[in-house]
Amino acid sequence: MPTASHFVSALVPLLPWGLAAFGACAAILWALLRTGFAWRLATDIPNDRSLHTRPTPRVGGWGIVPVAVLLIAVAAPALWLPALVAALLAALSQIDDRRGLPARVRFGGHAAAVAVLVALYPADVPWWALAGMAVLLVWLVNLYNFMDGSDGLAGGMALFGFGGYAVAASLAAHPDAALAAASVIVAGAALGFLLFNFHPARIFLGDAGSIPLGFLAGAFGYWGWREGAWPVWFPALCFAPFIGDASVTLLKRLLRGEKFWQAHREHYYQRLVQSGLGHASTAWIWYLFMTAGIMLAVWTLQFDLLHQWLVVVAWAAVLVVAGLWIDCRWRRHVSGSGQI
């Protein structure tokens, strides 16, 4: 198991990259808000499915993506392809933010991005396993967008999730310096965004931020697995709160025959906000689960494969119990408000 000195020596050299990303992203977003240009790029107008009540710029991607792409090109050139594809997805998503695009065009772009990644960097596994991985990566691209609806939530998940990647890549048996540096950069940029996104949020990610972040979460996770930095379960555990919420909510809507691509307020985080906890308390609860899950994931890497999977199953059970508690709280809230 890595010692504290090993931990410090591995991560301290990466901190300047994270600080640079934090400062650059925060400066860009501050300038967009200060000049008023943020509202001209993309503004979210509240509707009956929104958790907020005021028009809010969706410009987080304008800070996170260019900063992350440029710094990754300098600090981690081995990961130039994921960074470039993330930039292209941001451009596609900005068009969708401004003008709206048909679902087939959006999803086609997401699928093409994943196909390029997997085709150019195939893992040494059977074709059917690679195809299954590609499907999961496309889902991860989209679920990040579904979770960009509550103050501080998506920015926090990026900060903690990519931070977990950086720690694991640095402390792996065969450290991946490029992956660690790229992850620190994205985490730093996410922190710069979080300055303006925590409650009360002044900006949201928008598709131009959430779609590239979802892609990078999947692409870096795939890269680390392909290069042997971590097992296949590790990225899923790092982003488990987002994956669990979005996946279970999607499954429920499919079983009810609803149009899953339409906006709604049925996610677990949305129910926490609406049931009286509010944005800030909901964010802190999610941060607790994010931190605990990522610490558990990094700690579990020292075990043999069987015990690793036992820990994964145990943490999944914890999240299931948390989801059941939220469901019970929601039913009490609905019953008490006379909505049933």
C-alpha positions in Angstrom: 0.0 0.0 0.0 1.5 3.4 -0.9 2.8 5.5 2.0 1.9 9.1 2.7 5.3 10.2 1.4 4.7 8.3 -1.8 1.3 10.0 -2.1 2.8 13.5 -1.6 5.7 13.0 -3.9 3.4 11.7 -6.7 0.8 14.4 -6.5 2.7 17.6 -5.5 4.4 18.0 -8.9 1.0 17.9 -10.6 -0.6 20.7 -8.4 0.7 23.6 -10.6 -1.2 22.2 -13.5 -4.4 22.0 -11.4 -3.8 25.5 -10.1 -3.3 26.9 -13.6 -6.5 25.2 -14.8 -8.4 26.6 -11.8 -7.2 30.1 -12.3 -7.7 30.2 -16.1 -11.2 28.7 -15.9 -12.3 31.0 -13.1 -10.9 34.1 -15.0 -12.7 33.2 -18.2 -16.0 32.6 -16.5 -15.7 35.8 -14.4 -15.0 37.8 -17.5 -18.0 36.3 -19.3 -20.3 37.2 -16.4 -18.7 40.6 -15.8 -19.1 41.7 -19.4 -22.6 40.2 -19.8 -21.5 38.1 -22.7 -22.4 34.9 -20.8 -26.2 35.6 -21.4 -25.6 36.0 -25.1 -23.9 32.6 -25.5 -26.5 30.4 -23.9 -29.1 31.1 -21.2 -31.3 28.5 -19.4 -34.9 29.8 -19.1 -36.7 28.1 -16.1 -39.7 26.0 -16.8 -41.9 23.7 -14.8 -39.2 21.0 -14.8 -36.4 23.3 -13.6 -35.1 23.5 -10.1 -34.1 27.1 -10.4 -36.3 30.2 -10.8 -34.1 32.7 -12.6 -32.6 32.7 -16.1 -29.1 31.4 -15.7 -26.2 31.3 -18.3 -25.1 27.9 -19.4 -21.5 28.8 -20.1 -19.5 26.5 -17.8 -18.1 24.7 -20.8 -16.6 27.9 -22.2 -14.3 27.9 -19.2 -13.6 24.2 -18.6 -13.2 22.9 -22.1 -10.7 25.3 -23.7 -8.6 25.4 -20.6 -8.6 21.6 -20.2 -7.9 21.0 -23.9 -5.0 23.4 -24.1 -3.3 22.4 -20.8 -3.7 18.7 -21.6 -2.0 19.3 -25.0 1.0 20.8 -23.1 1.1 18.6 -20.0 -0.2 15.3 -21.3 0.2 15.2 -25.1 -0.3 11.4 -25.0 -4.0 12.2 -24.4 -4.4 14.6 -27.3 -7.1 12.6 -29.0 -9.6 12.5 -26.0 -8.9 16.2 -25.6 -9.5 17.0 -29.2 -12.7 15.0 -29.4 -13.9 16.7 -26.2 -13.4 20.0 -28.0 -15.4 18.9 -31.0 -18.2 17.6 -28.8 -18.2 21.0 -27.0 -18.7 22.7 -30.4 -21.5 20.4 -31.4 -23.1 20.9 -28.0 -22.9 24.7 -28.2 -24.9 24.6 -31.3 -27.4 22.5 -29.5 -27.5 25.0 -26.6 -28.1 27.9 -28.9 -30.3 26.5 -31.6 -31.3 23.0 -30.7 -30.4 19.8 -32.6 -32.4 16.7 -33.4 -31.7 13.9 -30.9 -30.4 11.7 -33.8 -27.7 14.3 -34.6 -26.7 14.7 -30.9 -26.5 11.0 -30.2 -24.9 10.3 -33.5 -22.1 12.7 -32.6 -21.6 11.1 -29.2 -21.5 7.7 -30.7 -19.0 8.8 -33.3 -16.8 10.3 -30.6 -16.7 7.0 -28.7 -16.2 5.0 -31.8 -13.1 7.0 -32.8 -11.6 6.6 -29.3 -12.2 2.8 -29.2 -11.2 2.2 -32.8 -7.9 4.1 -32.5 -7.1 2.8 -29.0 -8.6 -0.7 -28.8 -8.2 -2.6 -25.6 -6.9 -6.2 -25.7 -10.2 -7.8 -25.1 -12.8 -9.7 -27.3 -14.7 -7.6 -29.8 -18.0 -8.1 -27.9 -16.4 -6.8 -24.7 -15.1 -3.7 -26.6 -18.5 -3.1 -28.1 -20.1 -3.3 -24.7 -17.6 -0.9 -23.3 -18.4 1.5 -26.2 -22.1 1.4 -25.3 -21.3 2.2 -21.7 -19.1 5.1 -22.7 -21.9 6.6 -24.9 -24.2 6.4 -21.9 -21.6 8.1 -19.7 -21.4 11.0 -22.2 -25.1 11.6 -21.9 -25.7 11.0 -18.2 -23.5 13.8 -17.2 -25.8 16.1 -19.0 -28.8 14.7 -17.2 -27.2 15.6 -13.8 -26.5 19.2 -14.6 -29.6 20.6 -12.8 -28.7 21.4 -9.2 -26.3 24.0 -7.9 -22.8 22.6 -7.3 -23.6 19.0 -8.3 -22.0 18.4 -11.7 -19.0 20.6 -10.9 -18.4 18.7 -7.6 -18.7 15.3 -9.3 -16.0 16.5 -11.8 -13.8 17.8 -9.1 -13.9 14.6 -7.0 -14.2 12.1 -9.8 -11.2 13.4 -11.8 -9.3 13.9 -8.6 -9.8 10.2 -7.8 -8.4 9.4 -11.3 -5.4 11.6 -10.6 -4.6 9.8 -7.3 -5.0 6.3 -8.7 -3.0 7.0 -11.8 -0.2 8.5 -9.7 -0.1 5.6 -7.2 -0.6 2.7 -9.7 1.9 -0.1 -9.8 2.9 1.4 -13.2 2.1 5.1 -12.8 0.6 6.9 -15.8 1.9 10.4 -15.5 0.0 11.7 -18.5 -3.3 10.4 -17.2 -2.6 11.8 -13.7 -1.7 15.3 -15.1 -4.7 15.4 -17.4 -7.0 14.4 -14.6 -5.6 17.1 -12.3 -6.2 19.6 -15.0 -9.8 18.7 -15.5 -10.4 18.7 -11.7 -8.7 22.1 -11.4 -10.9 23.5 -14.2 -14.0 22.0 -12.5 -13.1 23.8 -9.3 -12.8 27.1 -11.1 -16.3 26.5 -12.5 -17.6 25.5 -9.1 -16.8 29.0 -7.8 -19.7 30.2 -9.8 -21.9 27.1 -9.7 -22.2 26.4 -6.0 -25.5 27.7 -4.4 -26.7 30.1 -5.4 -25.5 29.2 -8.9 -24.6 32.0 -11.3 -23.9 29.7 -14.1 -24.5 26.1 -15.2 -22.4 23.8 -17.4 -24.8 23.6 -20.3 -24.4 20.9 -23.0 -21.1 22.4 -24.1 -19.7 21.6 -20.6 -21.5 18.5 -19.5 -21.2 16.5 -22.7 -17.3 16.9 -22.9 -17.0 16.2 -19.2 -19.0 13.0 -19.6 -16.8 12.0 -22.5 -13.6 12.7 -20.7 -14.8 10.8 -17.6 -15.4 7.8 -19.8 -12.3 8.3 -22.0 -9.9 8.7 -19.1 -11.5 5.7 -17.3 -11.2 3.6 -20.5 -7.6 4.8 -21.0 -6.6 3.9 -17.4 -8.2 0.4 -17.8 -6.5 -0.1 -21.2 -3.1 0.9 -19.9 -3.4 -1.2 -16.7 -3.6 1.8 -14.2 -6.8 0.4 -12.7 -9.4 -2.4 -13.0 -12.5 -2.0 -15.1 -14.7 -1.3 -12.0 -12.6 1.7 -10.8 -14.1 4.5 -13.0 -17.6 3.3 -12.3 -17.0 3.5 -8.6 -15.5 7.0 -8.9 -18.6 8.3 -10.7 -21.0 5.9 -9.0 -23.4 8.6 -7.6 -24.0 10.0 -11.1 -24.1 6.6 -12.8 -26.5 5.2 -10.2 -28.9 8.1 -10.2 -29.1 8.6 -14.0 -29.3 4.8 -14.7 -32.0 4.0 -12.2 -34.0 7.0 -13.2 -33.8 6.1 -16.9 -34.8 2.5 -16.1 -37.9 3.6 -14.2 -38.9 5.9 -17.0 -38.5 3.2 -19.6 -40.5 0.8 -17.6 -43.3 3.4 -17.4 -43.2 3.9 -21.2 -42.1 7.6 -20.8 -40.0 9.5 -23.3 -36.7 9.3 -21.4 -35.0 12.0 -23.5 -37.4 14.7 -22.3 -36.6 16.9 -19.4 -38.1 15.9 -16.0 -37.6 16.3 -12.2 -37.4 12.6 -11.2 -33.7 12.2 -10.5 -32.8 11.5 -6.9 -30.9 14.7 -6.5 -34.0 16.6 -7.8 -36.2 14.9 -5.3 -33.9 15.8 -2.4 -33.9 19.5 -3.5 -37.7 19.5 -3.9 -38.4 17.7 -0.6 -37.0 20.5 1.4 -33.2 20.0 1.6 -32.5 22.7 -1.0 -29.5 23.0 -3.3 -26.7 23.5 -0.8 -27.6 20.7 1.6 -28.2 18.3 -1.4 -24.8 19.2 -2.8 -23.1 18.5 0.5 -24.8 15.1 0.9 -23.7 14.2 -2.6 -20.1 15.4 -1.9 -20.1 13.0 1.1 -21.0 10.1 -1.1 -18.6 11.1 -3.8 -15.7 11.4 -1.4 -16.5 8.2 0.5 -16.8 6.2 -2.8 -13.6 7.6 -4.3 -11.6 7.0 -1.1 -13.0 3.5 -1.0 -12.2 2.9 -4.7 -8.5 4.0 -4.2 -8.2 2.0 -1.0 -9.6 -1.2 -2.7 -7.0 -1.2 -5.4 -4.6 -2.9 -3.0 -6.8 -6.0 -2.7 -7.0 -9.1 -4.9 -9.7 -9.2 -7.6 -12.3 -11.1 -5.6 -12.2 -8.8 -2.7 -12.2 -5.8 -5.0 -15.5 -6.9 -6.5 -16.9 -7.6 -3.0 -16.2 -4.0 -2.1 -17.9 -2.8 -5.3 -21.0 -4.8 -4.5 -21.0 -3.6 -0.9 -20.8 0.1 -2.0 -23.5 -0.5 -4.6 -25.7 -1.8 -1.8 -25.1 1.3 0.2 -26.1 3.5 -2.7 -29.3 1.4 -3.2 -30.2 1.9 0.5 -29.6 5.7 0.0 -31.9 5.7 -3.0 -34.6 3.9 -1.1 -34.3 6.4 1.7 -34.8 9.2 -0.8 -37.8 7.5 -2.3 -39.4 7.2 1.1 -38.6 10.8 1.9 -40.2 11.8 -1.5 -43.3 9.8 -0.9 -43.8 11.5 2.5 -43.2 14.9 0.9 -45.7 14.3 -1.9 -48.3 12.9 0.6 -47.9 15.8 3.0 -48.2 18.4 0.2 -51.5 16.8 -1.0 -50.1 16.0 -4.5 -51.6 12.5 -4.4 
